[in-house]
């Protein structure tokens, strides 16, 4: 099968190449997914799990990418809950070969059924951003109707989903970002917008929840905005400045079938829309990784345009 691989940690994006790889093995409780569309995180070449397995052993050549949408073509021993021919989407394991390949082995519990009328490209844009936003707002910050939430990077992958989920939950949403992001954030449901390059963040006043995806100085300054009993949630780095009378949470997103199912239903109903930018073929992954960070929307890799169902060349 064809796959994008990385072999040299020091080479960075230049080390990405389209290669022939063995068809994956379905371990116990795995499924093999024929990948139709895949997503990736530009910074994942810096993640330790890209280069080593959970025991710390070198696992190169490795296949990056951890978001996928496709069709189940094989079940591993003991796998239940999914069937061959079923449309699915979700996350691959951080320390195993990922989604930028024609086929991927995935733990069945990391996947959710994908409704027949939901496009693979849109579904592939949801797993990391959607689960991160959901878990930040509801699992960690316990956001409820009537509360206020400040969402940094409100037009980005995580932020744009978080704005929509928070708005649907009945929260008052304040978005931040660059000036060019204002119209997008407001259209998604933010009530007000803060230009981080021109406006004073502190003028926002106190809020119940801050969701940070930026880190650094913005994360540090955000701690003072959390009112008593509130929560600062970040995926950027463990916070060094904490709210005076609130909680600070740093977390890494986890697969969750029930949450994926909820996201898919919202996408199907038109209540949620990920911002997809370029859609590129597998051969253009190196260029996609190296794209300008200011390119709007999430880049999705169209791996296979075949009809749904098992089969296809290995």
KACORKA-V92236 format. One record per pair of residues at least 12 apart in sequence whose ideal C-beta (glycine too) atoms are under 6 Angstrom apart, sorted by the first residue. I is the first residue (numbers start at 1). GAP is how many residues later the second one is. D is the distance in whole Angstrom. If there is no record, write none. Layout:
# KACORKA-V92236
i->I gap->GAP d->D
i->I gap->GAP d->D
This chain:
# KACORKA-V92236
i->1 gap->20 d->6
i->1 gap->22 d->6
i->1 gap->101 d->4
i->1 gap->102 d->5
i->1 gap->313 d->5
i->2 gap->100 d->5
i->3 gap->18 d->4
i->3 gap->60 d->5
i->3 gap->98 d->3
i->4 gap->12 d->6
i->4 gap->14 d->6
i->4 gap->96 d->4
i->4 gap->281 d->5
i->5 gap->14 d->5
i->5 gap->56 d->4
i->5 gap->58 d->6
i->6 gap->56 d->6
i->7 gap->53 d->5
i->7 gap->54 d->5
i->9 gap->42 d->5
i->13 gap->276 d->5
i->13 gap->277 d->5
i->16 gap->270 d->4
i->18 gap->265 d->5
i->23 gap->291 d->5
i->24 gap->79 d->6
i->24 gap->81 d->4
i->26 gap->48 d->5
i->26 gap->50 d->4
i->26 gap->79 d->6
i->27 gap->49 d->5
i->28 gap->48 d->6
i->28 gap->49 d->5
i->28 gap->50 d->5
i->29 gap->47 d->6
i->29 gap->49 d->5
i->29 gap->50 d->5
i->29 gap->78 d->6
i->29 gap->79 d->6
i->30 gap->46 d->4
i->30 gap->75 d->5
i->30 gap->77 d->6
i->31 gap->41 d->5
i->31 gap->44 d->6
i->31 gap->48 d->6
i->31 gap->51 d->6
i->31 gap->75 d->6
i->31 gap->77 d->5
i->32 gap->41 d->5
i->32 gap->42 d->4
i->32 gap->71 d->6
i->32 gap->73 d->6
i->33 gap->37 d->4
i->33 gap->39 d->6
i->33 gap->71 d->5
i->33 gap->73 d->6
i->34 gap->36 d->5
i->34 gap->37 d->5
i->34 gap->39 d->5
i->34 gap->69 d->6
i->34 gap->278 d->6
i->35 gap->33 d->5
i->35 gap->35 d->4
i->35 gap->64 d->6
i->35 gap->69 d->6
i->35 gap->268 d->4
i->36 gap->33 d->6
i->36 gap->34 d->4
i->36 gap->84 d->4
i->36 gap->268 d->5
i->37 gap->32 d->5
i->37 gap->83 d->4
i->37 gap->84 d->5
i->37 gap->87 d->4
i->37 gap->263 d->5
i->37 gap->265 d->6
i->38 gap->27 d->5
i->38 gap->30 d->5
i->38 gap->61 d->4
i->38 gap->62 d->5
i->38 gap->86 d->6
i->38 gap->263 d->5
i->38 gap->265 d->6
i->39 gap->28 d->3
i->39 gap->85 d->5
i->39 gap->86 d->6
i->39 gap->261 d->6
i->40 gap->24 d->6
i->40 gap->25 d->4
i->42 gap->247 d->6
i->44 gap->20 d->6
i->49 gap->45 d->4
i->49 gap->46 d->4
i->50 gap->12 d->6
i->53 gap->42 d->5
i->54 gap->41 d->5
i->62 gap->35 d->6
i->63 gap->34 d->4
i->63 gap->35 d->5
i->63 gap->37 d->6
i->63 gap->38 d->5
i->64 gap->34 d->5
i->64 gap->36 d->6
i->65 gap->33 d->4
i->65 gap->34 d->4
i->65 gap->35 d->4
i->66 gap->25 d->6
i->66 gap->26 d->5
i->66 gap->32 d->5
i->67 gap->32 d->6
i->67 gap->57 d->5
i->67 gap->60 d->4
i->67 gap->61 d->5
i->68 gap->31 d->4
i->69 gap->20 d->4
i->69 gap->51 d->4
i->69 gap->54 d->4
i->69 gap->55 d->4
i->71 gap->16 d->6
i->71 gap->237 d->5
i->72 gap->12 d->6
i->72 gap->14 d->5
i->72 gap->16 d->6
i->73 gap->237 d->4
i->79 gap->29 d->5
i->81 gap->27 d->6
i->82 gap->26 d->5
i->84 gap->226 d->6
i->85 gap->224 d->5
i->85 gap->225 d->6
i->87 gap->27 d->4
i->87 gap->221 d->6
i->88 gap->23 d->4
i->88 gap->26 d->6
i->89 gap->25 d->5
i->89 gap->34 d->4
i->90 gap->20 d->5
i->90 gap->21 d->4
i->90 gap->22 d->6
i->90 gap->37 d->6
i->90 gap->170 d->6
i->91 gap->19 d->5
i->91 gap->36 d->5
i->91 gap->164 d->5
i->92 gap->12 d->6
i->92 gap->14 d->5
i->100 gap->185 d->6
i->110 gap->145 d->4
i->112 gap->145 d->5
i->112 gap->148 d->4
i->112 gap->149 d->5
i->115 gap->153 d->5
i->118 gap->149 d->6
i->118 gap->150 d->5
i->121 gap->158 d->6
i->121 gap->179 d->5
i->124 gap->176 d->5
i->125 gap->149 d->4
i->125 gap->151 d->5
i->125 gap->173 d->5
i->125 gap->175 d->6
i->126 gap->137 d->5
i->126 gap->148 d->6
i->129 gap->28 d->4
i->129 gap->29 d->5
i->129 gap->32 d->5
i->130 gap->31 d->5
i->130 gap->133 d->4
i->131 gap->122 d->5
i->131 gap->128 d->6
i->132 gap->26 d->5
i->132 gap->103 d->6
i->132 gap->121 d->4
i->133 gap->25 d->5
i->133 gap->28 d->4
i->133 gap->29 d->4
i->133 gap->32 d->6
i->134 gap->125 d->5
i->136 gap->75 d->5
i->136 gap->97 d->5
i->137 gap->28 d->6
i->137 gap->29 d->6
i->140 gap->93 d->5
i->140 gap->109 d->5
i->141 gap->68 d->4
i->141 gap->90 d->4
i->141 gap->92 d->5
i->143 gap->28 d->6
i->143 gap->66 d->6
i->145 gap->25 d->3
i->147 gap->24 d->5
i->147 gap->61 d->4
i->148 gap->24 d->4
i->148 gap->59 d->4
i->148 gap->60 d->5
i->149 gap->17 d->5
i->149 gap->22 d->5
i->149 gap->24 d->6
i->149 gap->60 d->4
i->150 gap->24 d->5
i->150 gap->57 d->5
i->150 gap->60 d->5
i->151 gap->12 d->6
i->151 gap->24 d->5
i->151 gap->60 d->5
i->152 gap->24 d->5
i->152 gap->60 d->5
i->152 gap->61 d->6
i->152 gap->62 d->5
i->153 gap->24 d->6
i->153 gap->60 d->5
i->154 gap->21 d->3
i->154 gap->23 d->5
i->154 gap->31 d->4
i->154 gap->36 d->6
i->155 gap->22 d->5
i->155 gap->26 d->4
i->155 gap->29 d->4
i->155 gap->30 d->5
i->157 gap->141 d->5
i->158 gap->55 d->5
i->160 gap->28 d->6
i->160 gap->115 d->5
i->162 gap->49 d->6
i->163 gap->12 d->6
i->163 gap->25 d->4
i->163 gap->26 d->5
i->163 gap->27 d->5
i->164 gap->24 d->6
i->164 gap->25 d->6
i->164 gap->108 d->5
i->167 gap->22 d->3
i->172 gap->19 d->6
i->173 gap->16 d->6
i->173 gap->17 d->5
i->173 gap->18 d->6
i->174 gap->18 d->5
i->174 gap->30 d->6
i->175 gap->15 d->4
i->175 gap->18 d->5
i->176 gap->18 d->4
i->176 gap->20 d->5
i->179 gap->16 d->5
i->201 gap->20 d->6
i->204 gap->21 d->6
i->206 gap->21 d->4
i->207 gap->18 d->6
i->208 gap->22 d->5
i->209 gap->22 d->5
i->210 gap->12 d->5
i->210 gap->15 d->6
i->210 gap->16 d->6
i->210 gap->22 d->5
i->211 gap->22 d->5
i->212 gap->22 d->4
i->212 gap->24 d->6
i->213 gap->22 d->6
i->214 gap->22 d->6
i->215 gap->21 d->3
i->215 gap->22 d->5
i->219 gap->15 d->6
i->219 gap->17 d->6
i->219 gap->20 d->6
i->220 gap->21 d->4
i->223 gap->18 d->4
i->223 gap->19 d->6
i->223 gap->20 d->5
i->226 gap->17 d->4
i->226 gap->20 d->4
i->228 gap->17 d->4
i->230 gap->16 d->4
i->231 gap->15 d->6
i->231 gap->16 d->5
i->232 gap->16 d->5
i->233 gap->16 d->5
i->234 gap->16 d->5
i->238 gap->12 d->4
i->275 gap->22 d->4
i->276 gap->21 d->5
i->276 gap->22 d->6
i->276 gap->24 d->6
i->277 gap->18 d->6
i->277 gap->19 d->6
i->277 gap->20 d->3
i->277 gap->22 d->6
i->278 gap->21 d->5
i->279 gap->21 d->5
i->279 gap->23 d->5
i->280 gap->21 d->6
i->281 gap->21 d->6
i->282 gap->19 d->6
i->282 gap->21 d->5
i->285 gap->16 d->6
